[in-house]
Amino acid sequence: MDLRDALRAFAAARDWDSYHTPKNLVMALSGEVGELTDLFQWLTPEEAKDAMKDPELAWNVRDELADVMHYLTRLADKLGVDLIEAAFAKIERNERRFPTGSLTPVPVEKGEL
């Protein structure tokens, strides 16, 4: 069972599927990203780099990252998006947009995947 299937089963067992609309999932995802942001908001760049050395902060960071991953995975599932495929397609577009050795982006068509 992969993460998508585990999250489907978790939601189904609790009759949450009807609440897991794309709109609701995006809102929940945004909230969880906000909670992750809150953990880093007032840290210096050095403190942020060392965040995982603080056991309590590290636990909270892992917990919020998991929440973000869960909602993102659930949203992609509901929309029929293969996240891994989309992520690699984005890397390919960015490689064309930002060639090595160049500081100027190359225009890429909006609908181009």
C-alpha positions as CSV (number, residue, x, y, z in Angstrom):
1,M,0.0,0.0,0.0
2,D,1.4,3.4,-0.9
3,L,0.7,6.7,0.8
4,R,-2.1,7.6,-1.5
5,D,-3.9,4.3,-0.8
6,A,-3.3,4.7,2.9
7,L,-4.8,8.2,3.0
8,R,-7.8,7.0,0.9
9,A,-8.4,4.2,3.4
10,F,-7.9,6.5,6.4
11,A,-10.5,9.0,5.0
12,A,-12.9,6.2,4.0
13,A,-12.8,4.6,7.4
14,R,-13.9,7.9,9.0
15,D,-16.5,8.8,6.3
16,W,-14.4,11.9,5.5
17,D,-14.2,11.4,1.8
18,S,-17.2,13.8,1.1
19,Y,-15.3,16.5,3.0
20,H,-12.1,16.0,1.0
21,T,-13.1,18.3,-1.9
22,P,-10.3,20.0,-3.8
23,K,-11.3,23.4,-2.3
24,N,-11.3,22.0,1.3
25,L,-8.0,20.2,0.8
26,V,-6.3,23.3,-0.6
27,M,-7.5,25.3,2.4
28,A,-6.3,22.6,4.8
29,L,-3.0,22.4,2.9
30,S,-2.6,26.2,3.2
31,G,-3.2,26.0,6.9
32,E,-0.6,23.3,7.4
33,V,1.9,25.3,5.4
34,G,1.1,28.2,7.7
35,E,1.8,26.0,10.8
36,L,5.1,24.9,9.2
37,T,6.0,28.6,8.5
38,D,5.2,29.5,12.1
39,L,7.9,27.2,13.3
40,F,10.5,29.1,11.3
41,Q,9.1,32.6,11.3
42,W,11.4,34.2,13.9
43,L,14.4,32.0,13.4
44,T,17.6,33.4,12.0
45,P,18.9,31.7,8.9
46,E,21.5,29.9,11.0
47,E,18.8,28.7,13.5
48,A,16.6,27.5,10.7
49,K,19.5,25.6,9.2
50,D,20.0,23.9,12.5
51,A,16.3,23.3,13.2
52,M,16.6,19.5,13.2
53,K,19.2,19.6,16.0
54,D,16.6,20.8,18.5
55,P,14.6,17.7,19.4
56,E,11.3,19.5,20.1
57,L,11.5,21.7,17.0
58,A,12.6,18.7,14.9
59,W,9.5,16.7,16.1
60,N,7.2,19.7,15.2
61,V,8.9,20.2,11.8
62,R,8.5,16.5,11.0
63,D,4.8,16.5,12.1
64,E,3.9,19.6,10.0
65,L,5.8,18.3,7.0
66,A,3.8,15.1,7.3
67,D,0.6,17.1,7.4
68,V,1.6,19.1,4.3
69,M,2.5,15.8,2.5
70,H,-0.8,14.2,3.5
71,Y,-2.9,17.1,2.3
72,L,-0.9,17.5,-0.9
73,T,-1.1,13.8,-1.7
74,R,-4.8,13.7,-1.0
75,L,-5.4,16.8,-3.2
76,A,-3.4,15.3,-6.1
77,D,-5.4,12.1,-5.7
78,K,-8.7,13.9,-5.8
79,L,-7.6,15.9,-8.9
80,G,-6.1,12.8,-10.7
81,V,-2.6,14.4,-10.7
82,D,0.5,12.1,-10.5
83,L,2.7,14.2,-8.2
84,I,5.9,12.5,-9.2
85,E,5.2,12.9,-12.9
86,A,4.3,16.6,-12.3
87,A,7.4,17.3,-10.3
88,F,9.7,15.8,-12.9
89,A,7.9,17.7,-15.6
90,K,8.5,20.9,-13.6
91,I,12.2,20.1,-13.3
92,E,12.4,19.7,-17.1
93,R,10.6,23.0,-17.7
94,N,12.9,24.7,-15.2
95,E,16.0,23.3,-16.8
96,R,14.9,24.9,-20.1
97,R,13.8,28.1,-18.4
98,F,17.0,28.5,-16.3
99,P,19.9,27.1,-18.3
100,T,23.1,26.7,-16.4
101,G,25.4,29.6,-16.6
102,S,22.6,32.0,-17.4
103,L,20.9,34.4,-15.0
104,T,18.1,35.3,-17.4
105,P,15.1,33.0,-17.6
106,V,14.0,31.7,-21.0
107,P,10.3,32.2,-21.7
108,V,8.3,28.9,-21.6
109,E,4.7,28.6,-22.7
110,K,2.2,28.5,-19.9
111,G,0.5,25.3,-20.9
112,E,3.7,23.5,-21.7
113,L,4.4,20.5,-19.6
